[in-house]
């Protein structure tokens, strides 16, 4: 048996691609029975807004029309538990660009699971995944230990399973984009993150 192909599909133009990602997310989760959550682009910064009096659904906001941002924010939503999903931006800590070494280490610690899911979602969509250190001012990229932790988390997710929301979204993306099962650990190599 040969190893699964790691060749990535040629991505269509950004807008139709991101529209397809949004449509898949919304088919999975927008109905009131399906968690009443929508994925919405066009924002300057990503943010999560729980439903309230003027917003009748939960909104996962991503940056402009960037497919990677849509997948990353969907990953954060999939990681967040029910209590966190009732809080604006999940109640998470965030320090903007220009973090200290200690803040960057904390960022990497809390970003392992979302970035691992983002990689799975990117693979399901036929897109290339890039690890984000999200700290451009420092001039530092993601650490080798961060990359290894993301790869190991993907392996764990593939072997031990992901939560129901993440599995549904990953498999729905794979069906939409004609990709193989994105929860196959053989599809992910640490060398891809170099």
BELNOR-V514098 format. One line per field, one symbol per residue. ss: DSSP state (2 for helix, 1 for strand, 0 for the rest). psi: psi as a letter, one per 40 degrees, with the letter a starting at -180 (. if undefined). burial: + if it has 9 or more other ideal C-beta (glycine too) atoms within 8 Angstrom, else -. A space follows every 50 residues. Layout:
ss: ???
psi: ???
burial: ???
This chain:
ss: 00000000000002222222222222222002220011111110001110 01001001111110002222222222222000022202222000000000 22222222222222222222222220000000000222000002222222 22222222220002222222222222200000002220022220
psi: hiiihehiihhiidddddddddddddddediddfefhihhaeidiiihhi iadeheiihhhihbfhdddddddddddddhidddeeihfeeiihhiifii dddddddddeedddddddddddddefihhhhhefgdddehaiiddddddd dddddddddeiiidddddddddddddefiihefhdeehhddde.
burial: ----------+--+--++-+++++++-+++---+-++++++-+--+-+++ ------++++++++-+++++++++++++++---++-+--+--------+- --++-+++-++++++++++++++++++-+-+-+-+--+---++--+++++ +-+++-++---+--++++++++++-++-+--++++-++----+-
